[in-house]
Amino acid sequence: MRFFTSPTSPYGRMAHVALLEKGVAFELSMVDPWADDAGLREVNPATRVPALVLDDGSTLTETSLILSWLEREFPRPALFGDSRCLQRAGIAIGVIDAAVHTIIGRKTTAPTLFDDTPVGLRRRRAMVEGMQRLEQQVQRDCAGAAAAHAELDVIAGVVVLDYLQFRFADAPWRVPTPALDAWVAQLRRRPAFADTVPR
Ligand SMILES: N[C@@H](CCC(=O)N[C@@H](CS)C(=O)NCC(=O)O)C(=O)O
């Protein structure tokens, strides 16, 4: 299999971590989707990462489809936990969507700052309220214990924390998330996370 991702994409990183955690063999193609990479465009007409070219020649795109396929073909270790796990993962992915939309929005509205437009403010609210909600749910449901497995909530949690740090390090609206930070602290040291930090 060949896996297309970029060094900065949070979607690519979620799929990348899942591939590594499941121990799946693949060849890595690091590309810049914004540079209109010809190889990426050939396998994915949307010219977006992630994309996973399977051994049968078909190409999977869209992170959720790649994760679903991986879970079916390589069930262990499991990505999809109980409903609370998927709830946390969904909230984190909602924040990732809002963050990526903000970064892309800046490209389209420059020199006006996208962040101050009505849609930009809505995306910022989604980031703030999403992180607040995630923090509350980890406090309520994870009761101070470190996460034991890198299920999708942990993967999306680490990816959203690192992406907000990477793109919005100095933003005054950043939400402190001590419970979430502590919950993922141990697992985020695993090579699958350490080797895929955005840069
Ligand atoms: N819905 C897609 C989103 C993928 C996506 O937006 N990838 C970005 C990188 S973070 C990309 O390749 N953007 C290039 C473009 O939009 O032209 C997924 O879940 O995989």
Ligand as a Chemical Component Dictionary entry (heavy atoms), coordinates in Angstrom:
data_LIG
# 
_chem_comp.id                   LIG 
_chem_comp.type                 NON-POLYMER 
_chem_comp.pdbx_formal_charge   0 
_chem_comp.three_letter_code    LIG 
# 
loop_
_chem_comp_atom.comp_id 
_chem_comp_atom.atom_id 
_chem_comp_atom.alt_atom_id 
_chem_comp_atom.type_symbol 
_chem_comp_atom.charge 
_chem_comp_atom.model_Cartn_x 
_chem_comp_atom.model_Cartn_y 
_chem_comp_atom.model_Cartn_z 
_chem_comp_atom.pdbx_ordinal 
LIG N1  N1  N 0 -12.518 15.615 4.491  1  
LIG C1  C1  C 0 -11.122 15.303 4.238  2  
LIG C2  C2  C 0 -10.300 16.566 4.446  3  
LIG C3  C3  C 0 -8.855  16.400 3.953  4  
LIG C4  C4  C 0 -8.168  17.763 3.834  5  
LIG O1  O1  O 0 -8.793  18.828 3.891  6  
LIG N2  N2  N 0 -6.835  17.727 3.653  7  
LIG C5  C5  C 0 -6.095  18.960 3.472  8  
LIG C6  C6  C 0 -4.821  18.978 4.303  9  
LIG S1  S1  S 0 -5.205  19.246 6.014  10 
LIG C7  C7  C 0 -5.677  19.088 2.016  11 
LIG O2  O2  O 0 -5.117  18.162 1.462  12 
LIG N3  N3  N 0 -5.946  20.269 1.420  13 
LIG C8  C8  C 0 -5.582  20.579 0.078  14 
LIG C9  C9  C 0 -6.729  21.256 -0.639 15 
LIG O3  O3  O 0 -7.812  21.457 -0.026 16 
LIG O4  O4  O 0 -6.562  21.589 -1.810 17 
LIG C10 C10 C 0 -10.682 14.150 5.136  18 
LIG O5  O5  O 0 -11.362 13.892 6.145  19 
LIG O6  O6  O 0 -9.694  13.463 4.828  20 
# 
loop_
_chem_comp_bond.comp_id 
_chem_comp_bond.atom_id_1 
_chem_comp_bond.atom_id_2 
_chem_comp_bond.value_order 
_chem_comp_bond.pdbx_ordinal 
LIG N1  C1  SING 1  
LIG C1  C2  SING 2  
LIG C1  C10 SING 3  
LIG C2  C3  SING 4  
LIG C3  C4  SING 5  
LIG C4  O1  DOUB 6  
LIG C4  N2  SING 7  
LIG N2  C5  SING 8  
LIG C5  C6  SING 9  
LIG C5  C7  SING 10 
LIG C6  S1  SING 11 
LIG C7  O2  DOUB 12 
LIG C7  N3  SING 13 
LIG N3  C8  SING 14 
LIG C8  C9  SING 15 
LIG C9  O3  DOUB 16 
LIG C9  O4  SING 17 
LIG C10 O5  DOUB 18 
LIG C10 O6  SING 19 
# 
